[in-house]
Amino acid sequence: MGDSEHEKKLREGQEPWNEWRRQNPALTPNLSDSRLNDVGNLRGYDFAKANLARAVLVEVHLDNAILRDADLRSANLAGTKMPGADLAGAGLNSANLERADLSCAKLNGARLTNALLKNTTLCSATLEQADLTDAIVDKHTNFDNANVLGCRIQRYTLECLGREYGQLTPGQRMDMQIVDDVATLRASYSGFFQWIHLIALAVFIFPYTYFVLQLWMKAQFVLRDEGTIPLWEAILRFIVSGGVDWESPWHLNLLPLLAFCVALVYNVLRAILLLKTKQLELQENASNLPVKFSLTGRWGFWYKASRLGFWAYLLFVVVNTCHFLGQRVPL
């Protein structure tokens, strides 16, 4: 919750507030969760580095206000007028900026991840290096004459702006950092790489499948009741021992077991990402439109984990290959 003393100071007016900010440069005003929609006029207020997370600022005037590096996460700024405001480096993640006027505002380096920007005016705003990942826009979102150099935006979001792309010219779009997470996923799990992954999965599964089928055949046609163990126990022995002397009583072979666990986790992740890639491809082919997909949540975590798993798995393959090539053979 916000600091009630800070909110009282805010309501004293612009001059007392700004003077208080100048006298206390190290103090971070805490106005989180504050309901400031009844203030109406906050023109020219200094909110640099202030905590305004989840604050309600509906229809408030913030013309030329200083909001550099301010925390506005999940703040309700619907209909807020902020022409000329300095929002450089501000955190606007998941903020509601529907119908807000940000004309000529400075938003360079601002974080607008998951921000609601429907019917928002960003004409002539400075959005250099701003992050619009997963921002929610519509055909009424206006970027006319905005500086979007290095602005990060997803291909799906760009298409949601409609045919006019929010008044963004081809030159402006070329200046942007357009992210396509589906293409990123496809680069690793589609086409040629899809077959590499499928072959690798088959190679991983083959020894265990062969072992199980071999024992099952023996159980059906060869073995008698004497001196037998359940098939599930044989499989566990085979895994725990690394396939060495598995018929002996239980013994742990730590290195092969660790390699198996790493390989299992990686291959499960690989299979999940292969299936997801194919699903996204089918959706795009069916609609001929970009699919809403982001590598920022759980899929992003799994994708990064799979990249790390790739190097661990590669090391496992290299070690196994060296062991295989080091086997002694008769002349």
C-alpha positions as CSV (number, residue, x, y, z in Angstrom):
1,M,0.0,0.0,0.0
2,G,1.1,3.6,-0.6
3,D,2.3,6.0,2.1
4,S,-0.7,8.1,3.3
5,E,1.7,11.0,4.1
6,H,3.0,11.0,0.6
7,E,-0.5,11.2,-0.8
8,K,-1.4,14.1,1.5
9,K,1.7,16.0,0.3
10,L,0.7,15.3,-3.3
11,R,-2.8,16.8,-2.7
12,E,-1.2,20.0,-1.4
13,G,-0.5,21.1,-4.9
14,Q,2.2,21.1,-7.6
15,E,4.6,23.6,-6.1
16,P,4.7,22.1,-2.5
17,W,5.1,18.7,-4.0
18,N,7.9,19.6,-6.4
19,E,9.7,21.6,-3.7
20,W,9.4,18.6,-1.3
21,R,10.9,16.4,-4.1
22,R,13.8,18.8,-4.5
23,Q,14.5,18.9,-0.8
24,N,14.4,15.1,-0.5
25,P,16.1,13.8,-3.7
26,A,16.9,10.4,-2.2
27,L,13.3,9.7,-1.1
28,T,11.2,7.5,-3.3
29,P,7.5,8.5,-3.1
30,N,5.3,5.5,-2.5
31,L,1.8,6.0,-4.0
32,S,1.1,2.4,-4.9
33,D,-2.5,1.4,-4.9
34,S,-3.5,5.1,-4.4
35,R,-6.8,6.3,-5.9
36,L,-5.8,9.6,-7.5
37,N,-8.5,9.9,-10.1
38,D,-10.3,12.6,-8.1
39,V,-7.2,14.9,-8.2
40,G,-7.8,15.6,-11.9
41,N,-4.8,17.9,-12.5
42,L,-1.3,16.6,-12.0
43,R,0.3,18.7,-14.7
44,G,4.0,19.2,-14.3
45,Y,4.3,17.1,-11.1
46,D,7.7,15.4,-10.5
47,F,7.1,11.7,-10.1
48,A,10.6,10.6,-11.1
49,K,11.3,7.1,-9.7
50,A,8.0,7.2,-7.8
51,N,6.1,4.0,-6.9
52,L,2.7,4.3,-8.6
53,A,2.1,0.6,-9.1
54,R,-1.6,-0.2,-9.3
55,A,-2.5,3.4,-8.8
56,V,-5.8,4.7,-10.2
57,L,-5.2,7.7,-12.4
58,V,-8.3,7.5,-14.7
59,E,-8.9,10.7,-16.7
60,V,-6.1,12.5,-14.8
61,H,-4.1,15.3,-16.6
62,L,-0.4,14.6,-16.4
63,D,0.7,17.0,-19.1
64,N,4.5,17.5,-19.0
65,A,4.7,15.5,-15.8
66,I,8.1,13.9,-15.0
67,L,7.7,10.2,-14.7
68,R,11.2,9.1,-15.5
69,D,11.9,5.5,-14.2
70,A,8.6,5.6,-12.3
71,D,7.0,2.3,-11.4
72,L,3.5,2.3,-13.1
73,R,3.0,-1.5,-13.2
74,S,-0.7,-2.4,-13.5
75,A,-1.6,1.2,-13.0
76,N,-5.0,2.3,-14.3
77,L,-4.3,5.2,-16.7
78,A,-7.4,4.9,-18.9
79,G,-8.2,8.2,-20.6
80,T,-5.2,9.9,-18.9
81,K,-3.8,13.0,-20.7
82,M,0.0,12.9,-20.8
83,P,1.1,15.0,-23.7
84,G,4.8,15.9,-23.3
85,A,5.2,13.8,-20.2
86,D,8.7,12.3,-19.5
87,L,8.2,8.6,-19.1
88,A,11.8,7.6,-20.1
89,G,12.6,4.2,-18.5
90,A,9.2,4.0,-16.8
91,G,7.8,0.5,-16.0
92,L,4.3,0.4,-17.5
93,N,4.0,-3.4,-17.5
94,S,0.3,-4.5,-17.6
95,A,-0.8,-0.8,-17.2
96,N,-4.2,0.2,-18.6
97,L,-3.5,3.0,-21.1
98,E,-6.7,2.7,-23.0
99,R,-7.8,6.0,-24.6
100,A,-4.8,7.7,-23.0
101,D,-3.1,10.6,-24.9
102,L,0.7,10.2,-25.0
103,S,1.3,12.7,-27.8
104,C,4.9,13.9,-27.8
105,A,5.6,12.0,-24.6
106,K,9.1,10.6,-24.0
107,L,8.9,6.8,-23.6
108,N,12.4,5.9,-24.6
109,G,13.4,2.7,-22.8
110,A,9.9,2.4,-21.2
111,R,8.6,-1.1,-20.5
112,L,5.1,-1.5,-21.9
113,T,4.9,-5.3,-21.7
114,N,1.3,-6.5,-21.6
115,A,0.1,-2.9,-21.5
116,L,-3.4,-2.1,-22.7
117,L,-3.0,0.4,-25.6
118,K,-6.4,0.2,-27.3
119,N,-7.4,3.6,-28.8
120,T,-4.2,5.1,-27.3
121,T,-2.7,8.2,-29.0
122,L,1.1,8.0,-29.3
123,C,1.5,10.6,-32.0
124,S,5.1,12.1,-32.1
125,A,6.0,10.2,-29.0
126,T,9.6,9.0,-28.5
127,L,9.6,5.2,-28.2
128,E,13.3,4.5,-28.8
129,Q,14.3,1.1,-27.2
130,A,10.8,0.9,-25.6
131,D,9.5,-2.7,-25.0
132,L,6.0,-3.3,-26.4
133,T,6.2,-7.1,-26.0
134,D,2.6,-8.5,-25.7
135,A,1.1,-5.1,-25.7
136,I,-2.6,-5.1,-26.5
137,V,-3.4,-2.7,-29.3
138,D,-6.2,-2.2,-31.9
139,K,-6.7,-0.4,-35.2
140,H,-7.3,2.9,-33.3
141,T,-3.9,2.9,-31.6
142,N,-2.0,5.7,-33.3
143,F,1.8,5.9,-33.7
144,D,1.7,8.7,-36.3
145,N,5.1,10.4,-36.6
146,A,6.4,8.5,-33.5
147,N,10.1,7.8,-33.0
148,V,10.2,4.0,-32.8
149,L,13.9,3.4,-33.4
150,G,14.8,0.1,-31.7
151,C,11.3,-0.3,-30.3
152,R,10.6,-4.0,-29.5
153,I,7.3,-5.2,-30.8
154,Q,5.9,-8.6,-31.7
155,R,4.8,-9.4,-35.2
156,Y,1.3,-10.4,-33.9
157,T,1.0,-7.0,-32.1
158,L,2.0,-5.2,-35.3
159,E,-0.7,-7.1,-37.3
160,C,-3.3,-6.2,-34.6
161,L,-2.8,-2.5,-35.5
162,G,-4.8,-3.1,-38.7
163,R,-4.0,-2.3,-42.4
164,E,-2.5,1.1,-41.6
165,Y,-0.3,-0.4,-38.9
166,G,-1.2,2.4,-36.5
167,Q,0.0,5.0,-39.0
168,L,3.5,3.5,-38.8
169,T,5.2,4.0,-42.2
170,P,7.3,1.2,-43.8
171,G,10.4,3.2,-42.7
172,Q,9.3,3.3,-39.1
173,R,8.5,-0.4,-39.1
174,M,12.0,-1.0,-40.5
175,D,13.4,0.9,-37.5
176,M,11.6,-1.3,-35.1
177,Q,12.9,-4.6,-33.6
178,I,10.1,-6.9,-34.7
179,V,10.0,-10.1,-32.7
180,D,8.4,-13.3,-34.0
181,D,8.6,-15.9,-31.3
182,V,6.9,-18.5,-33.6
183,A,9.8,-18.0,-36.1
184,T,12.3,-18.3,-33.3
185,L,10.8,-21.6,-32.3
186,R,10.6,-22.8,-35.9
187,A,14.2,-22.0,-36.4
188,S,15.1,-24.7,-33.8
189,Y,12.3,-27.2,-34.1
190,S,11.1,-27.1,-37.7
191,G,12.2,-28.2,-41.1
192,F,15.6,-29.9,-41.2
193,F,16.1,-29.6,-37.4
194,Q,12.7,-31.3,-36.9
195,W,14.1,-34.4,-38.4
196,I,17.3,-34.2,-36.4
197,H,15.3,-34.0,-33.2
198,L,13.1,-36.9,-34.2
199,I,16.1,-39.1,-35.1
200,A,17.7,-38.1,-31.8
201,L,14.6,-39.0,-29.9
202,A,14.4,-42.4,-31.6
203,V,18.1,-43.0,-30.8
204,F,17.5,-42.2,-27.1
205,I,14.4,-44.4,-26.9
206,F,15.8,-47.4,-28.9
207,P,18.1,-49.1,-26.2
208,Y,15.3,-49.1,-23.6
209,T,12.7,-50.2,-26.1
210,Y,14.9,-53.0,-27.3
211,F,15.7,-54.1,-23.8
212,V,12.0,-54.2,-22.8
213,L,11.0,-56.1,-26.0
214,Q,13.8,-58.6,-25.5
215,L,12.8,-59.4,-22.0
216,W,9.1,-59.5,-22.8
217,M,9.9,-62.1,-25.6
218,K,11.9,-64.1,-23.1
219,A,9.0,-63.9,-20.6
220,Q,6.5,-65.1,-23.1
221,F,8.5,-67.9,-24.7
222,V,11.6,-68.9,-22.8
223,L,11.5,-68.1,-19.1
224,R,10.0,-70.3,-16.4
225,D,8.9,-69.3,-12.9
226,E,12.2,-70.1,-11.2
227,G,14.8,-67.3,-10.8
228,T,12.7,-64.5,-12.3
229,I,12.0,-60.9,-11.5
230,P,9.1,-58.6,-12.6
231,L,9.7,-56.7,-15.9
232,W,9.4,-53.3,-14.1
233,E,12.2,-54.2,-11.7
234,A,14.4,-55.3,-14.6
235,I,13.8,-51.9,-16.3
236,L,14.7,-50.0,-13.2
237,R,17.8,-52.1,-12.6
238,F,18.9,-51.5,-16.2
239,I,18.5,-47.7,-15.8
240,V,20.1,-47.5,-12.3
241,S,23.1,-49.6,-13.3
242,G,23.5,-47.9,-16.6
243,G,23.0,-51.3,-18.3
244,V,26.1,-52.8,-16.7
245,D,25.5,-56.1,-14.8
246,W,21.8,-55.3,-14.4
247,E,21.1,-58.9,-13.6
248,S,23.1,-58.6,-10.3
249,P,21.4,-57.3,-7.1
250,W,20.7,-53.6,-7.1
251,H,23.8,-51.4,-7.5
252,L,24.0,-47.8,-8.3
253,N,26.1,-46.5,-11.2
254,L,25.9,-42.8,-10.6
255,L,27.3,-41.2,-13.7
256,P,25.2,-43.2,-16.2
257,L,22.1,-42.6,-14.1
258,L,22.8,-38.8,-14.0
259,A,23.3,-38.8,-17.8
260,F,20.0,-40.7,-18.2
261,C,18.1,-38.2,-16.1
262,V,19.5,-35.2,-18.0
263,A,18.8,-36.9,-21.3
264,L,15.3,-37.9,-20.2
265,V,14.4,-34.3,-19.1
266,Y,15.9,-32.8,-22.3
267,N,14.1,-35.2,-24.6
268,V,10.7,-34.7,-22.9
269,L,11.2,-30.9,-23.4
270,R,12.3,-31.5,-26.9
271,A,9.2,-33.6,-27.7
272,I,6.9,-30.9,-26.1
273,L,8.5,-28.1,-28.1
274,L,8.3,-30.2,-31.3
275,L,4.6,-30.7,-30.8
276,K,4.0,-27.0,-30.0
277,T,5.9,-25.9,-33.1
278,K,3.9,-28.2,-35.3
279,Q,0.6,-26.9,-33.7
280,L,1.6,-23.3,-34.3
281,E,2.6,-24.1,-37.9
282,L,-0.8,-25.7,-38.6
283,Q,-2.6,-22.6,-37.1
284,E,-0.6,-20.2,-39.2
285,N,-1.1,-22.2,-42.3
286,A,-4.8,-22.5,-41.7
287,S,-5.4,-18.8,-41.0
288,N,-2.5,-17.3,-43.1
289,L,-2.1,-14.9,-40.2
290,P,0.5,-14.6,-37.3
291,V,-0.4,-16.6,-34.2
292,K,-0.4,-15.1,-30.7
293,F,2.5,-16.8,-29.0
294,S,5.2,-15.5,-26.7
295,L,8.4,-16.9,-25.3
296,T,8.2,-14.7,-22.2
297,G,6.2,-17.1,-19.9
298,R,6.4,-20.8,-19.3
299,W,7.2,-21.5,-23.0
300,G,10.2,-19.1,-22.7
301,F,11.4,-21.0,-19.6
302,W,11.1,-24.3,-21.3
303,Y,12.7,-23.0,-24.5
304,K,15.7,-21.7,-22.5
305,A,15.9,-24.9,-20.5
306,S,16.0,-26.9,-23.8
307,R,18.9,-24.7,-25.1
308,L,20.8,-25.5,-21.9
309,G,19.8,-29.1,-22.1
310,F,21.1,-29.2,-25.7
311,W,24.7,-28.5,-24.5
312,A,24.4,-31.0,-21.6
313,Y,23.1,-33.6,-24.0
314,L,25.9,-32.8,-26.5
315,L,28.5,-33.4,-23.8
316,F,26.8,-36.7,-23.0
317,V,27.0,-37.7,-26.7
318,V,30.6,-36.7,-27.0
319,V,31.6,-38.7,-23.9
320,N,29.7,-41.8,-25.1
321,T,31.3,-41.5,-28.6
322,C,34.8,-41.3,-27.1
323,H,34.0,-44.3,-24.9
324,F,32.7,-46.2,-28.0
325,L,35.8,-45.4,-30.1
326,G,38.1,-46.3,-27.2
327,Q,36.9,-49.9,-27.2
328,R,39.6,-52.5,-27.7
329,V,39.1,-54.7,-30.8
330,P,41.1,-57.8,-31.9
331,L,43.5,-57.6,-34.8
